[in-house]
Amino acid sequence: MFSRHLPVELVLLIGTCLDAEKDVNALCQTTRELHELLNPYLYHINAQTSSSALLWAATRGSAHTVQMALQEGANTQVKDSMSRSPLYWAAANGHEAVVRLLLEHEEAGVNSRDKWCHSPFFRAAENGHMAVVKLLLGRDYVDVNSNDYIGRTPLSRAAQYGHEAVVKLLLESKRVDVTSKDQSGRTSLCWATGSGHEGAPGMAMRLWLGS
């Protein structure tokens, strides 16, 4: 393999002479040695162009890849075709470690919305990711009452899907609007009552007392 017969400096020079990310990636895949030498440069190119590696890693919960991408200056506000950011995907999928990494960057877009006006906090609450919800609640700048395109809130979605622990946490924060109504006129209490989940009575009682 030619990488074993060339000085490290020369191999790096060859890699940096390649402008296209796909070409550097192809060279990285040639041998293990080339991958170890050129992979950091591949992250650098990706960070300066599409930042797709960050979006991919945040979606899948790969904290190591997220950290590598961030170190090379990846854009934390990059979005996919539906306006979903790395933080959105990490929160929606419950990847706590990745959310922590992204929150270290003020420009991570904590209150950014996707095509349907769902924020990272909205999706974390909706999907019942307790650790992520708690983590985001610890940031005063997070909009915990962010309405989606038909007026639903993180609290109403958590109640609808039977996430009793999340509902309890949101109510204890004293930051959520229990009386908020969506476009159909339904409150979080209405959604909890009609959810049919095992914890529905307990959620309904908490919401009723908090209203």
Backbone hydrogen bonds in HBPLUS format (Angstrom, degrees):
<---DONOR---> <-ACCEPTOR-->    atom                        ^
c    i                          cat <-CA-CA->   ^        H-A-AA   ^      H-
h    n   atom  resd res      DA  || num        DHA   H-A  angle D-A-AA Bond
n    s   type  num  typ     dist DA aas  dist angle  dist       angle   num
A0004-ARG N   A0001-MET O   3.09 MM   3  5.82 154.0  2.16 119.2 125.8     1
A0005-HIS N   A0002-PHE O   3.04 MM   3  5.25 150.6  2.13 105.6 114.6     2
A0010-LEU N   A0007-PRO O   3.03 MM   3  5.35 122.6  2.37 104.6 118.3     3
A0011-VAL N   A0007-PRO O   3.11 MM   4  6.49 158.5  2.16 156.1 162.4     4
A0012-LEU N   A0008-VAL O   2.97 MM   4  6.23 162.2  2.00 156.3 160.8     5
A0013-LEU N   A0009-GLU O   2.97 MM   4  6.17 148.0  2.07 138.7 148.1     6
A0014-ILE N   A0010-LEU O   2.91 MM   4  6.19 152.7  1.99 147.9 154.5     7
A0015-GLY N   A0011-VAL O   3.03 MM   4  6.33 159.3  2.07 147.5 152.9     8
A0016-THR N   A0012-LEU O   2.93 MM   4  6.18 158.9  1.98 150.9 156.1     9
A0017-CYS N   A0013-LEU O   3.15 MM   4  6.27 122.7  2.50 136.2 149.2    10
A0017-CYS N   A0014-ILE O   3.22 MM   3  5.27 144.2  2.35  97.6 108.0    11
A0018-LEU N   A0015-GLY O   3.13 MM   3  5.57 161.4  2.16 110.6 116.4    12
A0023-ASP N   A0020-ALA O   3.12 MM   3  5.34 129.1  2.39 100.2 113.0    13
A0024-VAL N   A0020-ALA O   3.24 MM   4  6.65 158.1  2.29 152.3 157.5    14
A0025-ASN N   A0021-GLU O   2.92 MM   4  6.12 160.0  1.96 151.6 157.8    15
A0026-ALA N   A0022-LYS O   2.97 MM   4  6.08 151.4  2.05 137.0 144.4    16
A0027-LEU N   A0023-ASP O   3.07 MM   4  6.31 154.3  2.13 143.9 150.3    17
A0028-CYS N   A0024-VAL O   2.88 MM   4  6.14 150.1  1.97 146.2 155.1    18
A0029-GLN N   A0025-ASN O   3.09 MM   4  6.34 142.1  2.24 144.6 153.5    19
A0030-THR N   A0027-LEU O   3.16 MM   3  5.32 160.1  2.21 105.8 111.9    20
A0035-HIS N   A0031-THR O   3.04 MM   4  6.27 154.0  2.11 144.7 152.2    21
A0036-GLU N   A0032-ARG O   3.00 MM   4  6.27 160.7  2.04 150.7 154.7    22
A0037-LEU N   A0033-GLU O   3.06 MM   4  6.28 151.1  2.14 144.5 152.6    23
A0038-LEU N   A0034-LEU O   2.82 MM   4  5.82 166.2  1.84 154.0 157.6    24
A0039-ASN N   A0035-HIS O   2.92 MM   4  5.30 144.5  2.05 141.9 146.3    25
A0041-TYR N   A0038-LEU O   3.03 MM   3  5.23 117.9  2.43 102.4 117.8    26
A0042-LEU N   A0038-LEU O   2.95 MM   4  6.28 145.2  2.07 150.6 161.7    27
A0042-LEU N   A0039-ASN O   3.05 MM   3  4.90 119.2  2.43  92.4 108.1    28
A0043-TYR N   A0039-ASN O   3.02 MM   4  6.39 153.7  2.09 153.1 159.0    29
A0044-HIS N   A0040-PRO O   3.05 MM   4  6.33 149.0  2.15 139.9 148.6    30
A0045-ILE N   A0041-TYR O   2.96 MM   4  6.28 159.1  2.01 151.1 154.9    31
A0046-ASN N   A0042-LEU O   3.02 MM   4  6.23 166.3  2.04 150.8 154.7    32
A0047-ALA N   A0043-TYR O   2.87 MM   4  6.04 155.4  1.93 147.8 154.7    33
A0048-GLN N   A0044-HIS O   3.07 MM   4  6.28 145.4  2.19 144.8 153.5    34
A0049-THR N   A0046-ASN O   3.20 MM   3  5.20 149.1  2.31  98.2 107.3    35
A0051-SER N   A0046-ASN O   2.74 MM   5  5.25 158.7  1.79 149.0 147.4    36
A0056-TRP N   A0052-SER O   2.88 MM   4  6.05 162.1  1.91 151.6 156.7    37
A0057-ALA N   A0053-ALA O   2.92 MM   4  6.02 163.6  1.95 145.9 150.5    38
A0058-ALA N   A0054-LEU O   2.93 MM   4  6.01 159.6  1.97 149.6 155.2    39
A0059-THR N   A0055-LEU O   3.16 MM   4  6.24 155.0  2.23 142.9 149.0    40
A0060-ARG N   A0056-TRP O   3.25 MM   4  6.49 148.3  2.36 142.8 150.7    41
A0061-GLY N   A0057-ALA O   2.82 MM   4  5.82 115.9  2.24 141.4 157.3    42
A0062-SER N   A0057-ALA O   2.95 MM   5  4.92 152.5  2.03 141.5 143.7    43
A0066-VAL N   A0062-SER O   3.03 MM   4  6.28 160.9  2.06 153.9 159.9    44
A0067-GLN N   A0063-ALA O   2.89 MM   4  6.07 158.9  1.94 148.6 153.9    45
A0068-MET N   A0064-HIS O   2.97 MM   4  6.24 157.8  2.02 149.7 155.7    46
A0069-ALA N   A0065-THR O   2.91 MM   4  6.10 163.8  1.94 152.0 156.2    47
A0070-LEU N   A0066-VAL O   2.91 MM   4  6.11 158.6  1.95 150.4 156.4    48
A0071-GLN N   A0067-GLN O   2.96 MM   4  6.10 154.2  2.03 146.3 153.2    49
A0072-GLU N   A0068-MET O   3.25 MM   4  6.52 136.3  2.46 139.4 149.8    50
A0072-GLU N   A0069-ALA O   3.20 MM   3  5.28 132.6  2.43  95.2 107.6    51
A0074-ALA N   A0069-ALA O   2.98 MM   5  5.36 155.5  2.04 142.1 143.4    52
A0073-GLY N   A0070-LEU O   2.97 MM   3  5.04 161.2  2.00 107.1 111.6    53
A0078-VAL N   A0075-ASN O   3.22 MM   3  5.59 162.7  2.26 115.5 115.9    54
A0080-ASP N   A0084-ARG O   3.11 MM   4  5.43 149.9  2.20 130.1 136.7    55
A0083-SER N   A0080-ASP O   3.02 MM   3  5.26 156.8  2.08 120.6 119.6    56
A0115-LYS N   A0082-MET O   2.98 MM  33  5.38 141.7  2.13 155.1 149.3    57
A0089-TRP N   A0085-SER O   3.07 MM   4  6.39 163.5  2.10 156.3 158.4    58
A0090-ALA N   A0086-PRO O   2.95 MM   4  6.16 162.0  1.98 151.2 156.7    59
A0091-ALA N   A0087-LEU O   2.91 MM   4  5.97 163.3  1.94 150.0 154.4    60
A0092-ALA N   A0088-TYR O   2.84 MM   4  5.97 163.6  1.87 152.3 157.8    61
A0093-ASN N   A0089-TRP O   3.03 MM   4  6.04 148.0  2.13 143.3 150.2    62
A0095-HIS N   A0090-ALA O   2.84 MM   5  5.01 156.7  1.89 156.2 156.1    63
A0094-GLY N   A0091-ALA O   3.20 MM   3  5.09 157.4  2.25  99.8 106.7    64
A0096-GLU N   A0094-GLY O   3.11 MM   2  5.73 122.9  2.45 107.9  92.3    65
A0099-VAL N   A0095-HIS O   3.01 MM   4  6.29 158.4  2.05 155.0 161.9    66
A0100-ARG N   A0096-GLU O   2.94 MM   4  6.25 157.8  1.99 154.9 160.3    67
A0101-LEU N   A0097-ALA O   3.18 MM   4  6.45 155.9  2.24 141.5 147.4    68
A0102-LEU N   A0098-VAL O   2.98 MM   4  6.25 162.3  2.01 154.6 159.0    69
A0103-LEU N   A0099-VAL O   2.90 MM   4  6.06 149.6  2.00 150.0 158.4    70
A0104-GLU N   A0101-LEU O   3.27 MM   3  5.55 153.4  2.35 102.7 110.5    71
A0105-HIS N   A0102-LEU O   3.03 MM   3  5.67 164.3  2.06 117.6 122.1    72
A0108-ALA N   A0105-HIS O   3.01 MM   3  5.52 150.2  2.10 127.8 127.1    73
A0112-SER N   A0109-GLY O   3.21 MM   3  5.05 167.9  2.22 106.0 107.6    74
A0114-ASP N   A0118-HIS O   3.06 MM   4  5.37 142.5  2.21 126.9 137.0    75
A0117-CYS N   A0114-ASP O   2.96 MM   3  5.06 162.9  1.99 116.9 117.3    76
A0149-TYR N   A0116-TRP O   3.20 MM  33  5.57 145.7  2.33 148.3 141.8    77
A0123-ARG N   A0119-SER O   3.08 MM   4  6.39 162.9  2.11 157.0 159.4    78
A0124-ALA N   A0120-PRO O   3.01 MM   4  6.22 153.3  2.09 147.7 155.4    79
A0125-ALA N   A0121-PHE O   3.02 MM   4  6.20 164.5  2.04 154.7 157.8    80
A0126-GLU N   A0122-PHE O   2.91 MM   4  6.04 161.5  1.94 149.6 155.7    81
A0127-ASN N   A0123-ARG O   3.01 MM   4  6.02 149.5  2.10 140.6 147.2    82
A0129-HIS N   A0124-ALA O   2.98 MM   5  5.28 158.4  2.02 159.7 158.7    83
A0128-GLY N   A0125-ALA O   3.14 MM   3  5.07 155.9  2.20 100.4 107.8    84
A0130-MET N   A0128-GLY O   3.04 MM   2  5.68 120.0  2.41 110.9  94.5    85
A0133-VAL N   A0129-HIS O   2.96 MM   4  6.17 164.0  1.99 159.9 165.2    86
A0134-LYS N   A0130-MET O   2.91 MM   4  6.10 163.9  1.93 155.2 159.3    87
A0135-LEU N   A0131-ALA O   2.98 MM   4  6.14 152.6  2.06 139.9 147.8    88
A0136-LEU N   A0132-VAL O   2.91 MM   4  6.15 162.9  1.94 154.9 158.3    89
A0137-LEU N   A0133-VAL O   2.87 MM   4  6.00 150.5  1.95 147.1 156.0    90
A0138-GLY N   A0135-LEU O   3.26 MM   3  5.39 140.1  2.43  96.9 107.6    91
A0139-ARG N   A0136-LEU O   3.02 MM   3  5.51 165.8  2.04 115.3 119.3    92
A0142-VAL N   A0139-ARG O   3.16 MM   3  5.71 168.5  2.17 117.7 121.0    93
A0148-ASP N   A0152-ARG O   2.92 MM   4  5.44 145.9  2.03 143.4 154.4    94
A0151-GLY N   A0148-ASP O   3.04 MM   3  5.17 167.1  2.06 115.0 115.2    95
A0183-GLN N   A0150-ILE O   2.92 MM  33  5.47 169.3  1.93 150.3 147.0    96
A0157-ARG N   A0153-THR O   3.02 MM   4  6.24 157.9  2.07 156.1 161.9    97
A0158-ALA N   A0154-PRO O   2.99 MM   4  6.12 155.6  2.05 145.1 151.9    98
A0159-ALA N   A0155-LEU O   2.99 MM   4  6.16 155.9  2.05 147.9 154.6    99
A0160-GLN N   A0156-SER O   2.91 MM   4  6.04 154.3  1.97 140.4 147.8   100
A0161-TYR N   A0157-ARG O   3.07 MM   4  6.22 153.7  2.14 145.8 151.1   101
A0163-HIS N   A0158-ALA O   2.92 MM   5  5.18 160.5  1.96 160.4 157.8   102
A0162-GLY N   A0159-ALA O   3.23 MM   3  5.19 163.2  2.26 103.2 107.7   103
A0164-GLU N   A0162-GLY O   3.03 MM   2  5.59 128.4  2.31 105.4  90.6   104
A0167-VAL N   A0163-HIS O   3.00 MM   4  6.30 161.5  2.03 156.5 162.3   105
A0168-LYS N   A0164-GLU O   2.92 MM   4  6.14 162.2  1.95 151.9 156.5   106
A0169-LEU N   A0165-ALA O   3.00 MM   4  6.19 158.0  2.05 142.4 148.3   107
A0170-LEU N   A0166-VAL O   2.89 MM   4  6.13 161.9  1.92 154.8 159.3   108
A0171-LEU N   A0167-VAL O   2.98 MM   4  6.18 160.8  2.01 152.6 157.6   109
A0172-GLU N   A0168-LYS O   2.96 MM   4  6.14 155.8  2.02 148.5 155.4   110
A0173-SER N   A0169-LEU O   3.13 MM   4  6.32 129.9  2.39 139.3 151.5   111
A0173-SER N   A0170-LEU O   3.25 MM   3  5.23 137.1  2.44  93.8 105.5   112
A0174-LYS N   A0171-LEU O   3.18 MM   3  5.60 154.1  2.25 109.0 116.1   113
A0180-SER N   A0177-ASP O   3.44 MM   3  5.63 165.3  2.47 104.9 109.1   114
A0182-ASP N   A0186-ARG O   3.10 MM   4  5.60 156.2  2.16 140.1 144.5   115
A0185-GLY N   A0182-ASP O   2.89 MM   3  5.26 161.4  1.93 115.6 120.8   116
A0191-TRP N   A0187-THR O   3.13 MM   4  6.51 157.1  2.18 148.7 154.4   117
A0192-ALA N   A0188-SER O   2.90 MM   4  6.15 155.5  1.96 150.1 156.9   118
A0193-THR N   A0189-LEU O   2.96 MM   4  6.10 163.7  1.99 151.2 155.3   119
A0194-GLY N   A0190-CYS O   3.11 MM   4  6.27 153.1  2.19 145.6 152.0   120
A0195-SER N   A0192-ALA O   3.31 MM   3  5.18 164.2  2.33 101.5 106.0   121
A0200-ALA N   A0197-HIS O   3.03 MM   3  5.17 164.1  2.05 112.4 115.9   122
A0203-MET N   A0199-GLY O   3.00 MM   4  6.24 162.4  2.03 159.1 164.8   123
A0204-ALA N   A0200-ALA O   2.81 MM   4  5.94 166.5  1.83 158.9 162.9   124
A0205-MET N   A0201-PRO O   2.97 MM   4  6.15 156.3  2.03 145.6 151.6   125
A0206-ARG N   A0202-GLY O   3.05 MM   4  6.30 161.5  2.09 147.8 152.4   126
A0207-LEU N   A0203-MET O   2.88 MM   4  6.12 162.5  1.91 156.1 161.1   127
A0208-TRP N   A0204-ALA O   2.83 MM   4  5.95 154.8  1.89 147.9 155.2   128
A0209-LEU N   A0205-MET O   2.95 MM   4  6.15 159.9  1.99 149.5 154.3   129
A0210-GLY N   A0206-ARG O   2.97 MM   4  6.12 137.5  2.15 136.9 149.0   130
A0211-SER N   A0207-LEU O   3.01 MM   4  6.07 116.0  2.43 137.8 151.8   131
A0211-SER N   A0208-TRP O   3.33 MM   3  5.25 151.3  2.42  95.5 103.7   132
